[in-house]
């Protein structure tokens, strides 16, 4: 198992950031920006108390290293789920994220939060990447973690650009 802790900083407050990242259409734009194909919004639910569930699905083709080609399909379906609690008084949010990769022996997910900083906000991803394969599991976890970190960085750049347009 590999752990992840990423902090993505933004110049806008948590309410503005959350309004953007909890929008299904915006999440589909990010998927397209990152090279995902056939992106679809599976669920976008807002509870009466302000909690949000957002589920997207996409086809993805990742350049796999040799050891992983027998373990992961070259083109697979990835389902991403975010479940957010209602906002705190300062607009902060806590939630959890999960990415399921169909046909792959890899799982990833954990807690996430959006919180206020001095003049902006921070989107924090914590969690773990786990591969259920003997011998090459550690290599597979490292590969998945590297891809996740790269995608989070690229998604953060896209999100920051969109916040500047608002």
C-alpha positions in Angstrom: 0.0 0.0 0.0 1.2 3.5 -0.9 -0.1 6.6 0.9 -1.0 9.9 -0.8 -1.2 13.4 0.7 -1.6 16.2 -1.8 -2.4 19.8 -1.0 -3.6 21.9 -3.9 -3.7 25.6 -3.2 -6.1 28.1 -4.8 -6.5 31.9 -4.7 -10.3 31.7 -4.2 -12.1 30.8 -1.0 -13.6 27.4 -0.2 -17.1 28.3 -1.2 -16.1 29.4 -4.7 -13.7 26.4 -5.1 -16.3 23.9 -4.0 -19.0 25.4 -6.2 -16.7 24.7 -9.2 -15.3 21.3 -8.3 -18.7 19.9 -7.2 -20.2 20.8 -10.6 -20.7 17.7 -12.8 -20.1 19.6 -16.0 -16.8 20.9 -14.8 -15.7 17.5 -13.7 -16.4 16.2 -17.2 -14.3 19.1 -18.6 -11.4 18.0 -16.3 -11.7 14.4 -17.5 -11.5 15.6 -21.1 -8.5 17.9 -20.3 -6.7 14.9 -18.8 -7.3 12.7 -21.9 -10.2 10.7 -20.6 -12.7 9.5 -23.3 -16.4 9.0 -23.3 -16.8 10.9 -20.0 -20.2 10.7 -18.4 -21.9 12.1 -15.3 -23.3 9.1 -13.5 -24.7 10.9 -10.5 -24.9 14.4 -9.1 -27.0 14.6 -6.0 -27.4 17.4 -3.5 -29.0 16.5 -0.1 -31.3 19.0 1.7 -28.5 19.8 4.2 -26.1 20.6 1.4 -24.1 17.4 1.1 -23.1 16.4 -2.4 -22.4 13.1 -4.2 -20.7 13.3 -7.6 -19.9 10.2 -9.7 -18.3 10.3 -13.1 -17.2 7.5 -15.4 -14.7 7.5 -18.3 -12.8 5.3 -20.6 -9.1 5.7 -20.3 -6.0 4.5 -22.1 -2.8 4.6 -20.0 0.6 3.9 -21.3 1.4 0.8 -19.2 4.9 -0.4 -18.2 5.7 -4.0 -19.3 5.1 -5.6 -15.9 1.5 -4.1 -15.8 0.3 -5.1 -19.3 -0.8 -8.5 -18.2 -2.6 -7.1 -15.1 -4.5 -4.1 -16.4 -6.4 -3.7 -19.6 -4.9 -1.1 -22.0 -8.3 0.6 -22.2 -10.5 0.4 -19.1 -13.3 2.2 -17.3 -12.6 4.4 -14.3 -15.4 5.5 -12.0 -14.6 8.4 -9.7 -16.8 9.1 -6.7 -16.8 12.1 -4.4 -19.1 12.2 -1.3 -19.1 15.6 0.4 -20.6 16.5 3.8 -22.5 19.8 4.2 -20.4 23.0 4.4 -18.9 24.3 7.6 -19.5 27.9 8.7 -16.5 29.1 6.8 -17.4 27.2 3.6 -15.0 24.3 4.3 -16.0 20.8 3.3 -15.0 17.3 4.3 -15.6 14.2 2.2 -14.2 11.1 0.7 -13.0 10.1 -2.7 -12.8 6.8 -4.5 -11.5 5.7 -7.9 -12.4 2.3 -9.2 -10.6 0.9 -12.2 -12.6 -1.9 -13.9 -10.6 -5.0 -14.4 -7.5 -3.8 -12.5 -6.3 -5.1 -9.2 -5.8 -1.6 -7.9 -8.0 0.5 -5.6 -7.5 4.0 -4.4 -9.4 6.5 -2.2 -9.6 8.2 1.2 -10.6 11.4 2.9 -10.6 14.8 1.1 -11.3 18.3 2.3 -11.6 21.9 1.0 -10.6 24.4 3.7 -9.9 28.1 4.0 -6.4 29.5 4.0 -5.3 33.1 4.5 -6.7 34.5 1.3 -7.7 31.4 -0.6 -8.3 27.7 0.0 -6.7 24.3 0.0 -8.0 21.1 -1.5 -6.4 18.2 0.3 -6.4 14.6 -0.9 -5.4 11.9 1.6 -5.7 8.2 1.2 -4.1 5.1 -0.2 -3.3 3.2 -3.4 -3.5 -0.5 -3.0 -2.8 -3.3 -5.4 -3.9 -6.9 -4.6 -1.3 -8.7 -6.6 1.6 -10.6 -5.2 5.2 -9.9 -6.3 4.6 -6.8 -8.5 2.0 -5.1 -6.2 4.4 -2.5 -5.0 5.5 -1.6 -8.5 1.8 -1.4 -9.6 1.0 0.9 -6.6 3.9 3.2 -7.4 2.8 3.4 -11.0 -0.8 4.2 -10.1 0.3 6.7 -7.4 2.6 8.5 -9.9 -0.3 8.8 -12.4 -2.7 10.0 -9.7 -0.3 12.7 -8.6 0.3 13.8 -12.2 -3.4 14.0 -12.8 -4.1 15.9 -9.6 -1.5 18.5 -10.5 -2.9 18.9 -14.0 -6.4 19.1 -12.7 -5.4 21.7 -10.2 -3.8 23.9 -12.9 -7.0 23.7 -15.0 -9.1 24.5 -11.9 -7.0 27.4 -10.9 -7.3 28.8 -14.5 -11.0 28.5 -14.4 -11.3 30.2 -11.0 -9.4 33.1 -12.5 -11.9 33.4 -15.3 -14.8 33.7 -12.8 
